[in-house]
Structures are given as structure tokens and as C-alpha cells.
Amino acid sequence: MPSALAPSEATHSEATPSALISRGLGRSYGDAAQIEGGTILDATALRAIGPIHVSDEHATIDVGAGVSLGDLARRVAAQGWLPPVLPGTRHVTVGGAIAADVHGKDHHQRGGFGRTVASFSLVTAEGLQRPVSREDDRGLFEATVGGMGLTGVITSARLEVERLPSGVVEVETARTRDLHETMARLTEGDQDHRYSVAWIDLATPAHRGRGVVQLGNLALPLGGPLELDEAQRRPRYQPGRALPVPRVPGRRGTVRTPIVRSFNLAYWRRPRKRHALVPLPSFFHPLDALAGWPRLYGASGFLQYQCVLPDGQESVLAALAEAFANGPATPALAVLKRLGAQGEGMLSFPLEGWTLAVDLPVDDAETYLMLDHVDEVVAEAGGRVYLAKDARLRPDVLAAMYPRLAEWRAVKERVDPEGRFRSDLAERLGLVPPRGTRATPGA
């Protein structure tokens, strides 16, 4: 195993040396990159970035699994290229992006991160590093993309990159009055806009679903509807210095109902240009402008609930919005996006439809009881919960949400029969058998 994969001393236990999980930058909101009594392998030292290989308009780059997407974007943008899929934060490693099959604001057109992966190197349970591609072992490829790091340690990957025409996104912004109008705006923008996202207000029950919709395309240096200056025409991805957020005293911090509702009203009313040119980091990763923003939630912290509902289940989405707006915890932030076709990964989250992400302060058992009910509604509607964000899903609803689960388990048994790669999430959800036992074939 490469020496860069250093076990974290704080998480190593001699009593159970066989339990392993790799960890990148730790941006999962749940327990996907931790294992009680086991060993966490720090993969962030795998930061090599190779040259771009160009063939006509097709280009790939070889990178270490510990490279952050922000560092990758910064490096390739200076050469006129961009990773095609960027999630909501740049502080995600390539290995983590593959393991969670992350998605961005363009999933409805471009799909998830796994689509950009040509191949990767994987250290399996037997301690050998092997190349994996769709052609060589499609089963292992599809079990690893979205497989939450449970098939082995990704050490490097060959990724596609695309031409970057400028350093800005041409963004069209619209204010909406309710959920119906918000959804209509997003649907209408699907065909003509590569990027789409909506902030929605779920903290104000009387106005739930009102929002701010942003539709965007990478701006062309010449010939576009907005004129770019010289700096904007230059392909670049250069985030500014993040504003530090101090620790907020108190259990709930600033996330209190009156404060959240006042902020939402001010944000909704804020004057905006209908058409604007926005730098890439500001558009793709707005929250990265605040360093340590989870501190705003105080000592109790928060959880994010993200689900996807297939097209045709819009009434269920409206019911979920009502449940969150009237629930026991005030939704501090809610984002609605369109997703495209199901990804290749057996446990990939996206499917064609609507994804709703809601940040909730963690303060009482009532919130967990409500979310248990929401899980059942989502599963019955043919939807699923995002495992990369999950911290509390029950194992009994997992199979209904992920129909390729048995197929994934078969590959997991093939490459890791003793279940060495595991996480707290995997054990909580029953993705792996209890320690010291082997999986039952076909289970």
C-alpha cells in the first residue's frame, strides 16, 4: 500500500486492525469516513497532478486521489480547461468525489462525477493496487463509483477535462413567489442552461417554496449577450480568501427561527441584476467564501437531509416542503435542483427528477422522528437519500431506495470477502456484515 496512505494515529485501534476506511478532506456531513475502533487512512498526501493529454477536443488528466477539486480546477483552468463536474464545495478530493459520485448544478445535462472518470487505481483488501476501468472490470468500476469507499482505497484516477472559454459564468437570476413557480423556472431552464439551482425558503410556512432561481452557462469571450472585459475573458479559477467565521456561543448559535426568517426575507428581497457575469468560484462554491460556516449552528451542530424524487412525484415534493416548513426544526438553508439520468454507480444517488437539500439544526428527537417518516415517503415515491450526506438513515429502507444493492454486495464480497473496508455508515446501514463474519452470497 502506498506510504502516503498514512493511518491516523487518533483513530487506530490494535484490537480491530482489520477495519479500514480511507478519508479525504472530511466534507461528508455524516459518518461515511469514520470507523469506530478501526483505522482511518489519510489519503490527502496523494496530490500528484499530471499533464493534460489532448486528442482533438477530448482531454484527460492523471491525478492523485488526494487532490482537491479546487486545486485541480485552479491548475487546469490556467491552461484553458475545467473539470466538467464540480459539486457545491471545492474542498472535496478526487477520491471522495468518485466514492460519492458527486454531482453539480449541471447534472441535468452532464451527469455525475463518475461520468468523467476514465479509470482509477484501487488498492483492494488483498493489499494489491490494480487498475480499474469500464472495459477491464465494469462490475468493480460501477461498485466503486458511488460505493462510499467500501471496495478499497482509490489512489489515483484518469479524469476527463473540458475546454473553458472564460473565467465567468453568465447567470440569469429570477425571484419566485412559491414552490410551483420555482419548479416551473427550473424546468423551463433545463434545455437552454447548463447550470441551474434554486435557493428556497422553507423557514416561513406562509411563503414556503418562494425562492431565487439561478440559471447559467459558461460565458463565451466574444459574441455572448454580455460583454466581457479582458480579465473576465481569461480562463481562470481563482478563489479569494475565505472570511473566517468565529465560534458562535450557545447551543443553537444563530440558527433561531426569527433570525432565519428575517434573513430569508432579506435575501429574497435583495436587489439583483437579472443578467450578470459571476466568477467561477463564486458561482460553483458560494459557501466556500465562509471558512468554518458550520460554526453558525452553535454547539448542537446540524444535519443535512438530501433526497431525490423522480419526475412525476412533484406532489410528494410539495408535501415534503410543507413538512419541513412546519416541522420541529427550522430549516436554515434549503436548495432545490434538477437531476438527470441515473449514474453508472450501483449506489449512485442521482436519478432523473428533483433533489432537495435541507440543513436542519440538531436539537431534539422530534426532528429524527420526522425524518424517519420522510424517508418512508421518499422511498415509497421511488426516491432515495444521499448517502454522502446521511447521518441517520435506517437500514430497513435502504434496499427500497437503492435497487442495485444486492448487485453491489456481490461485488463487495468478491473483492473484500472479509469485509475489511467498512465505515460507521456501512455498519449502521448493514452494507457490510458484522465484524468477524463473512457476507452471505447473494444477500
C-alpha positions in Angstrom: 0.0 0.0 0.0 1.4 3.4 -0.9 3.2 5.1 2.1 1.2 8.3 1.5 -1.8 6.4 2.9 -0.9 7.1 6.5 -3.2 5.7 9.3 -4.5 8.4 11.6 -3.0 7.7 15.0 -6.1 9.1 16.7 -8.3 6.6 15.1 -6.2 3.4 15.1 -7.1 0.5 17.5 -4.9 -2.6 17.8 -7.9 -4.6 18.9 -9.5 -4.4 15.5 -6.8 -3.7 12.9 -8.8 -5.2 10.0 -11.4 -2.4 9.9 -10.3 0.2 7.4 -11.7 3.3 5.6 -10.0 6.0 3.6 -10.6 9.7 4.2 -10.1 12.8 2.2 -11.0 16.3 3.3 -13.8 15.2 5.6 -16.7 17.1 3.9 -19.3 14.3 4.3 -21.9 15.5 6.8 -22.3 12.1 8.2 -20.2 9.0 9.2 -19.0 7.9 5.8 -15.3 8.4 6.5 -15.0 7.2 10.1 -14.9 3.8 11.7 -15.1 3.2 15.4 -12.2 1.1 16.7 -10.7 0.8 13.2 -8.1 2.6 11.1 -8.7 5.7 9.0 -6.3 6.1 6.1 -5.5 9.7 5.3 -5.3 9.9 1.5 -4.7 13.7 1.3 -1.0 13.2 0.6 -1.8 11.7 -2.8 -1.7 15.1 -4.6 0.1 14.5 -7.9 -1.3 16.3 -10.9 0.0 15.2 -14.3 -0.1 17.0 -17.7 -3.2 17.2 -19.7 -3.4 14.8 -22.6 -5.2 16.3 -25.6 -6.7 14.5 -28.6 -8.7 16.8 -30.8 -11.3 18.2 -28.3 -11.0 15.2 -25.9 -8.7 15.7 -23.0 -7.8 13.7 -19.9 -5.5 14.2 -16.9 -4.0 11.8 -14.3 -4.3 12.9 -10.7 -3.8 11.6 -7.2 -6.9 10.7 -5.3 -6.0 13.3 -2.6 -6.1 16.2 -5.0 -8.9 18.6 -4.1 -11.3 19.6 -6.8 -10.4 23.2 -6.1 -6.7 22.7 -6.6 -7.4 20.7 -9.8 -9.7 23.4 -11.2 -7.1 26.1 -10.4 -4.4 24.2 -12.1 -6.2 23.2 -15.3 -8.2 26.5 -15.7 -4.9 28.3 -16.2 -4.4 26.1 -19.2 -7.9 26.7 -20.6 -9.6 23.6 -19.2 -12.1 22.7 -16.4 -13.3 19.6 -14.6 -16.8 19.0 -16.1 -18.5 18.3 -12.8 -18.0 20.5 -9.7 -20.1 19.9 -6.5 -21.1 22.6 -4.0 -17.7 22.8 -2.4 -14.2 22.8 -3.8 -12.9 21.1 -0.6 -13.5 17.6 -1.9 -10.8 15.2 -3.0 -10.9 13.3 -6.3 -11.1 10.0 -4.4 -14.1 11.3 -2.4 -15.8 12.7 -5.5 -15.6 9.2 -7.1 -16.7 7.4 -3.9 -19.7 9.6 -3.6 -20.3 10.1 -7.3 -20.8 13.8 -6.5 -22.9 16.0 -8.7 -23.1 19.7 -9.5 -25.5 22.3 -10.8 -25.3 20.7 -14.3 -26.3 17.1 -13.6 -29.5 17.5 -15.6 -27.2 17.9 -18.7 -23.8 16.4 -17.9 -24.4 13.7 -15.3 -22.4 13.0 -12.2 -18.7 12.9 -11.5 -18.4 9.2 -12.3 -19.1 10.0 -15.9 -15.9 12.0 -16.1 -13.8 9.1 -14.8 -11.9 7.1 -17.5 -10.2 4.8 -15.0 -8.7 4.7 -11.5 -6.2 2.7 -9.4 -7.7 0.8 -6.4 -5.9 -0.9 -3.5 -8.1 -3.8 -2.7 -8.4 -5.8 0.6 -5.6 -8.2 -0.5 -3.2 -5.2 -0.5 -2.6 -5.1 -4.2 -3.0 -2.0 -6.4 -5.0 -2.6 -9.6 -6.2 -0.5 -12.5 -10.0 -0.4 -12.9 -11.9 0.7 -15.9 -15.3 0.0 -17.5 -13.6 -2.2 -20.1 -11.5 -4.2 -17.6 -14.0 -4.8 -14.8 -17.2 -3.0 -15.2 -18.7 -4.5 -12.1 -15.9 -3.2 -9.8 -16.0 0.1 -11.6 -19.7 0.6 -11.0 -19.4 -0.7 -7.4 -16.7 1.8 -6.6 -18.2 4.9 -8.3 -20.7 5.9 -5.6 -19.6 3.0 -3.4 -18.6 5.2 -0.5 -15.0 3.9 -0.3 -16.1 0.4 0.6 -14.4 -1.6 -2.2 -10.9 -0.4 -1.5 -8.7 2.7 -1.5 -8.7 4.8 -4.6 -5.1 6.1 -5.1 -5.3 7.9 -8.5 -7.6 8.5 -11.4 -7.7 9.5 -15.0 -10.3 12.2 -15.5 -11.8 14.0 -18.4 -11.5 17.8 -18.6 -13.3 20.2 -21.0 -12.5 23.4 -22.7 -13.0 26.5 -20.5 -14.0 29.5 -22.7 -13.6 32.2 -20.0 -13.4 32.8 -16.3 -17.0 33.6 -15.6 -20.5 32.2 -15.8 -23.3 34.1 -17.4 -26.1 33.9 -14.8 -29.8 34.7 -15.2 -31.5 35.3 -11.8 -35.2 35.3 -11.1 -37.2 35.7 -7.9 -40.1 33.3 -7.5 -43.2 33.6 -5.3 -43.9 29.9 -4.4 -42.7 26.4 -4.9 -44.8 25.9 -8.1 -43.2 28.9 -9.8 -39.7 27.8 -8.6 -40.1 24.4 -10.1 -41.5 25.9 -13.3 -38.5 28.2 -13.7 -36.1 25.3 -13.2 -37.9 23.0 -15.6 -38.0 25.8 -18.3 -34.3 26.4 -17.9 -33.3 22.7 -18.4 -32.7 22.8 -22.1 -31.0 26.2 -22.6 -28.9 26.4 -19.5 -26.2 24.1 -18.4 -26.4 25.1 -14.8 -29.5 25.5 -12.6 -30.1 25.8 -8.9 -32.7 27.4 -6.6 -32.4 28.7 -3.0 -35.8 28.3 -1.5 -37.4 29.5 1.8 -38.7 26.6 3.9 -38.4 28.5 7.2 -41.5 30.7 6.6 -44.6 28.4 6.3 -46.8 31.0 4.7 -44.3 31.6 1.9 -42.7 28.1 1.7 -41.0 27.4 -1.6 -40.5 31.0 -2.7 -37.0 31.3 -4.0 -34.2 32.7 -6.0 -33.5 30.7 -9.2 -30.2 30.9 -11.0 -29.7 29.6 -14.5 -26.2 29.8 -16.1 -23.8 28.9 -18.9 -20.1 29.3 -19.2 -19.7 32.7 -20.8 -18.2 33.0 -24.2 -15.4 35.5 -24.5 -16.9 37.0 -27.7 -20.4 37.1 -29.1 -22.3 36.5 -26.0 -25.2 38.6 -24.8 -23.0 40.3 -22.1 -19.6 41.9 -23.0 -16.7 40.5 -21.0 -13.7 42.6 -20.1 -10.2 41.4 -20.5 -9.9 39.8 -17.1 -13.2 38.0 -17.5 -12.2 36.6 -20.8 -9.1 35.0 -19.4 -9.8 31.3 -18.4 -9.1 31.1 -14.6 -10.4 29.7 -11.4 -9.0 31.7 -8.6 -11.0 31.7 -5.2 -10.5 34.7 -2.9 -9.6 34.4 0.7 -12.4 32.9 2.8 -13.9 35.0 5.5 -13.4 33.3 8.9 -16.5 32.5 10.9 -15.9 32.7 14.7 -17.3 30.2 17.1 -20.9 31.3 18.0 -21.8 30.9 21.6 -24.8 28.9 22.7 -26.4 25.6 21.7 -28.3 26.9 18.7 -25.9 29.6 17.6 -27.5 32.0 15.1 -29.9 29.4 13.7 -33.0 30.5 15.6 -36.4 30.8 13.9 -36.8 34.7 14.0 -33.2 35.2 12.7 -33.6 32.6 9.9 -36.9 34.0 8.8 -35.6 37.6 8.8 -32.5 36.6 6.8 -34.6 34.7 4.3 -36.9 37.6 3.7 -33.9 40.0 3.2 -32.2 37.5 0.9 -35.3 37.0 -1.2 -35.9 40.8 -1.5 -32.3 41.7 -2.2 -32.0 43.6 -5.5 -30.2 41.6 -8.1 -29.3 42.1 -11.8 -31.3 39.8 -14.0 -28.2 39.0 -16.0 -24.7 39.1 -14.5 -21.2 37.7 -15.0 -20.1 35.7 -12.0 -16.6 34.4 -11.3 -16.4 30.6 -11.4 -15.6 30.1 -7.7 -18.4 32.4 -6.6 -21.0 30.6 -8.7 -19.9 27.0 -8.1 -18.9 27.3 -4.4 -20.6 30.2 -2.7 -20.4 28.8 0.8 -16.7 28.3 0.5 -16.4 32.1 0.9 -17.0 31.5 4.6 -14.4 29.4 6.4 -15.9 27.3 9.1 -19.5 28.3 8.3 -21.0 25.3 10.3 -20.0 27.2 13.4 -23.1 29.3 12.8 -25.1 26.4 14.1 -23.6 26.5 17.5 -22.6 23.6 19.7 -25.6 21.4 18.7 -24.5 21.4 15.1 -26.7 20.5 12.2 -27.5 17.7 9.8 -28.3 17.9 6.1 -31.1 15.9 4.6 -30.8 15.4 0.9 -33.2 13.3 -1.1 -34.1 12.9 -4.8 -37.6 12.3 -6.1 -38.2 11.1 -9.7 -40.1 13.2 -12.2 -43.9 12.7 -11.7 -43.6 13.0 -7.9 -44.0 16.7 -7.7 -46.9 16.5 -5.3 -44.7 14.5 -3.0 -42.0 17.2 -3.2 -44.6 19.8 -2.3 -45.7 17.6 0.7 -42.0 17.4 1.8 -41.7 21.2 1.6 -44.7 21.6 3.8 -43.4 19.0 6.3 -40.1 20.8 6.6 -41.7 24.2 6.8 -44.0 23.1 9.7 -41.6 20.6 11.3 -40.0 20.7 14.7 -36.7 22.2 13.5 -36.4 25.4 11.4 -34.8 24.7 8.1 -31.8 27.0 8.0 -31.0 26.5 4.3 -32.8 24.7 1.5 -31.6 24.1 -2.1 -33.6 22.6 -5.0 -32.0 21.3 -8.2 -32.9 19.3 -11.2 -31.0 16.0 -11.8 -30.6 14.0 -14.9 -30.3 10.3 -15.7 -29.2 7.7 -13.2 -25.5 7.3 -13.0 -23.4 4.2 -13.6 -22.7 3.6 -9.9 -24.7 0.8 -8.3 -25.1 3.1 -5.2 -25.0 6.4 -7.1 -27.5 8.9 -5.6 -28.9 10.8 -8.7 -31.9 9.8 -10.7 -33.9 11.9 -13.1 -36.0 14.3 -11.1 -35.8 16.7 -8.2 -33.2 16.9 -5.4 -34.0 18.8 -2.2 -31.2 19.5 0.3 -32.2 20.9 3.7 -30.0 22.0 6.6 -31.5 21.4 10.0 -30.2 22.3 13.5 -29.8 19.2 15.6 -31.6 19.8 18.9 -34.3 17.2 19.7 -35.6 13.7 19.0 -38.7 15.0 17.2 -36.6 16.0 14.2 -35.3 12.5 13.8 -38.8 11.0 14.1 -40.0 13.4 11.4 -37.1 12.4 9.1 -37.8 8.7 9.6 -41.3 9.4 8.3 -39.8 11.5 5.4 -37.5 8.6 4.5 -40.5 6.3 4.1 -42.4 8.8 1.9 -39.3 9.3 -0.3 -38.8 5.5 -0.6 -42.4 4.9 -1.5 -42.2 7.6 -4.2 -39.2 5.8 -5.8 -36.7 8.3 -4.4 -33.6 7.9 -2.2 -31.5 9.6 0.4 -27.9 10.8 -0.5 -25.5 8.5 1.5 -22.7 11.1 1.3 -24.8 13.5 3.4 -26.6 10.9 5.6 -26.1 10.5 9.4 -29.2 8.8 10.5 -31.0 6.7 7.8 -32.5 3.4 9.0 -31.2 0.2 7.2 -34.7 -1.2 6.6 -35.5 1.5 4.0 -32.1 1.3 2.2 -33.0 -1.6 -0.2 -36.1 0.2 -1.4 -34.1 3.3 -2.2 -31.2 1.5 -3.9 -32.4 -1.3 -6.2 -28.9 -2.4 -7.2 -27.9 -3.0 -3.6 -27.7 -6.8 -4.0 -25.6 -6.4 -7.1 -23.2 -4.1 -5.2 -23.0 -6.6 -2.3 -22.0 -9.3 -4.7 -19.0 -7.3 -6.0 -18.1 -6.3 -2.4 -18.0 -9.9 -1.4 -15.8 -10.7 -4.5 -13.2 -8.1 -3.8 -13.4 -7.9 0.0 -14.8 -11.2 1.3 -13.7 -10.5 4.9 -15.3 -7.0 4.9 -12.1 -5.2 5.8 -13.2 -1.9 4.2 -16.0 -0.6 6.3 -17.2 2.6 7.9 -19.6 3.6 10.6 -22.1 4.4 7.9 -21.6 1.0 6.3 -22.2 -0.8 9.7 -25.2 1.4 10.6 -26.9 0.7 7.3 -25.9 -3.0 7.1 -23.9 -2.5 4.0 -21.3 -4.8 5.4 -21.8 -7.9 7.7 -20.9 -7.7 11.4 -17.2 -7.8 12.1 -15.7 -11.2 12.2 -18.3 -12.7 9.8 -18.4 -13.1 6.0 -21.2 -12.0 3.8 -23.8 -14.5 2.7 -23.5 -14.9 -1.0 -26.5 -13.3 -2.8 -27.6 -11.5 0.3 
